[in-house]
Amino acid sequence: MLISQLRKGVLAVLLNMLLQSGAVLADGAVIAREQCASCHALERPDYDKLGLAERLQRKAPPLYYAGNKYRREWLLQQLQQPERIYPAGYFPLAPVLITEEGDMPDPAALIQHPALTAEQAAEVTDFLMSLRPYDDLIAADNYEPGKVAMRMAMMDFRKFKGCDACHQDAADSGGFSGPSLLNAWRRLQPEFLSSFTQNPRAWDPNSIMPVPQMNEAAIHKLVDYLKLIGGEQ
């Protein structure tokens, strides 16, 4: 009898936890649809039907695979204290100024990301981290963190691979048509960095990121460089 009562008690606790978890996800979904959906895709677009028009109409990165992409701790902080990821706004709607030194971001034209309260951010984070349609891509990736020499890795990133044409790997170095990569290691899951770099179109059929002509080992070295500039040895 006692064992039976204990089992019922445990089941009741587990059921309550599941219900609470479901309620939190539901609350997070509501907030996300109210606060985020006007700019971010929370569901996978019909790429076949919309074609390139989908990419040209985007206002912000899609979030329908956020759980496969972001680190939870960064996302939670980002929703409360937004930091700019795209120096010139989300390409191709990039607000730029034409100067004698070349195109530069126009600070006055950049949109400020709204901030959520701590409670809202926690609920939205739980919801976004539950969006994992690409678990198979993450599972198929075999990246393991390694070590690279700063000087050689920086040369590889900038000179040999040309990544700095679109991305910044330092506050004063690199292009701005793509997201800054200075904090990519803190922001993104390592397996995502590796998998997306190898095949951007598998994640986003309309990605403007080119498919790199390099082997897996070379891509892993790039990810190791992002780890290094992100503050990890």
C-alpha positions as CSV (number, residue, x, y, z in Angstrom):
1,M,0.0,0.0,0.0
2,L,2.8,2.4,1.0
3,I,4.7,1.7,-2.3
4,S,1.5,2.3,-4.3
5,Q,0.9,5.6,-2.5
6,L,4.5,6.6,-3.1
7,R,4.2,5.8,-6.8
8,K,1.0,7.9,-7.1
9,G,2.7,10.7,-5.3
10,V,5.7,10.7,-7.6
11,L,3.4,10.4,-10.7
12,A,1.4,13.4,-9.4
13,V,4.6,15.5,-9.0
14,L,5.8,14.5,-12.4
15,L,2.5,15.3,-14.0
16,N,2.4,18.7,-12.3
17,M,5.9,19.5,-13.5
18,L,4.9,18.5,-17.1
19,L,1.8,20.7,-16.9
20,Q,3.8,23.6,-15.5
21,S,6.5,23.1,-18.2
22,G,3.8,23.1,-20.9
23,A,2.2,26.2,-19.5
24,V,5.6,28.0,-19.5
25,L,6.2,27.0,-23.1
26,A,2.7,28.2,-24.0
27,D,3.2,31.5,-22.3
28,G,6.6,31.9,-24.1
29,A,5.0,31.1,-27.4
30,V,2.3,33.8,-26.9
31,I,4.9,36.4,-26.0
32,A,7.1,35.4,-28.9
33,R,4.2,35.7,-31.3
34,E,3.3,39.1,-29.9
35,Q,6.9,40.5,-29.6
36,C,9.0,38.6,-32.2
37,A,6.9,37.3,-35.0
38,S,6.6,40.6,-36.9
39,C,10.3,40.4,-37.7
40,H,11.4,36.8,-37.0
41,A,10.0,33.6,-38.6
42,L,8.9,31.3,-35.8
43,E,7.8,28.6,-38.3
44,R,9.6,27.3,-41.3
45,P,8.6,29.4,-44.4
46,D,7.4,27.7,-47.5
47,Y,10.7,28.2,-49.4
48,D,9.5,26.4,-52.5
49,K,6.5,28.6,-52.9
50,L,8.0,31.9,-51.8
51,G,11.4,31.5,-53.5
52,L,14.0,34.4,-53.2
53,A,11.2,36.8,-52.3
54,E,11.2,35.3,-48.8
55,R,14.8,36.3,-48.3
56,L,14.3,39.8,-49.6
57,Q,11.3,40.4,-47.3
58,R,13.0,39.3,-44.1
59,K,13.4,41.8,-41.4
60,A,15.5,39.7,-39.0
61,P,17.0,36.2,-38.8
62,P,14.5,33.2,-38.6
63,L,14.0,31.7,-35.2
64,Y,12.2,28.5,-36.1
65,Y,15.4,26.5,-35.4
66,A,16.6,28.7,-32.5
67,G,16.9,25.6,-30.2
68,N,19.5,24.1,-32.6
69,K,21.3,27.4,-33.0
70,Y,21.7,29.5,-29.9
71,R,23.2,28.9,-26.5
72,R,20.5,29.2,-23.9
73,E,22.4,31.5,-21.5
74,W,23.2,34.0,-24.3
75,L,19.6,34.0,-25.6
76,L,18.3,34.7,-22.1
77,Q,20.6,37.7,-21.7
78,Q,20.0,38.9,-25.3
79,L,16.3,39.1,-24.8
80,Q,16.8,41.4,-21.8
81,Q,19.8,43.4,-22.9
82,P,20.0,43.2,-26.7
83,E,23.4,43.6,-28.3
84,R,23.8,44.4,-32.0
85,I,24.7,41.3,-34.1
86,Y,24.5,42.8,-37.5
87,P,26.6,46.0,-37.6
88,A,24.7,47.5,-40.5
89,G,21.3,45.9,-39.8
90,Y,19.9,42.7,-41.3
91,F,21.2,42.4,-44.8
92,P,20.0,43.2,-47.5
93,L,18.0,46.0,-45.9
94,A,21.3,47.4,-44.6
95,P,21.3,51.1,-43.7
96,V,24.6,52.4,-44.9
97,L,26.4,55.7,-45.6
98,I,28.6,56.1,-48.6
99,T,31.8,57.8,-47.5
100,E,35.3,58.4,-48.9
101,E,36.5,55.4,-46.9
102,G,33.8,53.2,-48.3
103,D,30.3,52.2,-47.2
104,M,29.8,52.5,-43.4
105,P,26.8,51.7,-41.2
106,D,24.4,54.5,-40.6
107,P,23.8,54.6,-36.8
108,A,20.8,56.8,-37.1
109,A,19.0,54.3,-39.4
110,L,19.6,51.2,-37.2
111,I,16.6,49.7,-35.5
112,Q,16.9,49.0,-31.8
113,H,15.8,45.6,-30.7
114,P,13.1,45.7,-28.0
115,A,14.0,44.3,-24.5
116,L,11.9,41.9,-22.5
117,T,11.5,41.7,-18.7
118,A,13.4,38.9,-17.0
119,E,10.2,36.9,-16.6
120,Q,9.2,37.3,-20.2
121,A,12.8,36.5,-21.4
122,A,12.8,33.3,-19.4
123,E,9.5,32.1,-20.9
124,V,10.5,33.1,-24.5
125,T,13.9,31.5,-24.1
126,D,12.2,28.2,-23.0
127,F,9.9,28.4,-26.0
128,L,12.6,29.2,-28.5
129,M,15.0,26.5,-27.2
130,S,12.2,24.0,-27.8
131,L,12.3,24.8,-31.5
132,R,14.6,22.0,-32.8
133,P,13.7,20.9,-36.3
134,Y,17.3,20.3,-37.2
135,D,18.4,17.8,-34.5
136,D,19.5,15.5,-37.2
137,L,22.0,18.1,-38.6
138,I,23.4,18.7,-35.1
139,A,23.7,14.9,-34.5
140,A,25.4,14.4,-37.8
141,D,28.2,16.9,-37.0
142,N,31.4,15.7,-35.5
143,Y,33.1,18.9,-34.4
144,E,35.3,18.6,-31.4
145,P,37.0,21.7,-30.0
146,G,40.6,22.0,-30.8
147,K,43.4,24.6,-30.5
148,V,44.8,27.0,-33.1
149,A,47.5,29.6,-33.1
150,M,46.0,33.1,-33.1
151,R,48.3,34.6,-35.8
152,M,47.9,31.7,-38.2
153,A,44.1,31.3,-37.5
154,M,43.5,35.0,-38.0
155,M,45.4,34.9,-41.3
156,D,43.4,31.9,-42.4
157,F,40.1,33.6,-41.5
158,R,41.0,36.9,-43.2
159,K,43.4,36.3,-46.0
160,F,43.1,32.6,-47.1
161,K,39.3,32.1,-46.5
162,G,38.2,35.7,-47.0
163,C,35.6,35.5,-44.2
164,D,36.3,39.1,-43.2
165,A,34.7,40.3,-46.5
166,C,31.3,39.9,-44.7
167,H,32.1,39.2,-41.1
168,Q,33.9,41.0,-38.3
169,D,36.3,39.1,-36.1
170,A,37.3,42.2,-34.2
171,A,35.6,45.5,-33.4
172,D,37.5,47.4,-36.0
173,S,38.1,44.7,-38.6
174,G,35.9,43.0,-41.2
175,G,32.8,43.6,-43.3
176,F,29.3,44.1,-42.0
177,S,27.0,42.4,-44.6
178,G,27.0,39.4,-42.3
179,P,26.7,39.0,-38.5
180,S,29.7,39.8,-36.3
181,L,31.6,36.7,-35.3
182,L,33.5,38.3,-32.5
183,N,31.1,36.7,-29.9
184,A,29.9,33.8,-32.1
185,W,31.3,31.2,-29.7
186,R,29.4,32.7,-26.8
187,R,26.3,33.1,-28.9
188,L,26.0,30.0,-30.9
189,Q,26.2,26.2,-30.3
190,P,29.6,24.8,-31.6
191,E,27.9,22.1,-33.6
192,F,25.7,24.7,-35.3
193,L,28.8,26.8,-36.2
194,S,30.4,23.7,-37.8
195,S,27.3,22.4,-39.5
196,F,26.0,25.7,-40.8
197,T,29.4,26.7,-42.2
198,Q,29.7,23.4,-44.1
199,N,26.3,23.6,-45.6
200,P,24.3,26.8,-45.0
201,R,21.6,25.8,-47.5
202,A,20.7,22.8,-45.4
203,W,19.7,25.1,-42.6
204,D,18.4,28.0,-44.6
205,P,17.6,27.5,-48.3
206,N,17.8,31.2,-48.9
207,S,20.9,31.9,-47.0
208,I,23.3,34.4,-48.6
209,M,26.2,32.6,-47.0
210,P,28.2,30.8,-49.8
211,V,28.8,27.1,-49.6
212,P,32.5,26.9,-48.7
213,Q,34.9,25.0,-50.9
214,M,36.9,23.5,-48.1
215,N,37.1,20.2,-46.2
216,E,35.7,19.4,-42.8
217,A,39.1,19.9,-41.1
218,A,39.4,23.4,-42.5
219,I,36.0,24.3,-41.3
220,H,36.7,23.0,-37.8
221,K,39.8,25.2,-37.7
222,L,37.6,28.2,-38.4
223,V,35.3,27.2,-35.6
224,D,38.3,26.8,-33.3
225,Y,39.3,30.4,-34.3
226,L,35.9,31.6,-33.2
227,K,36.4,29.8,-29.9
228,L,39.7,31.5,-29.5
229,I,38.6,35.0,-30.2
230,G,35.5,34.3,-28.1
231,G,37.7,34.0,-25.0
232,E,38.3,30.2,-24.7
233,Q,41.7,28.7,-25.3
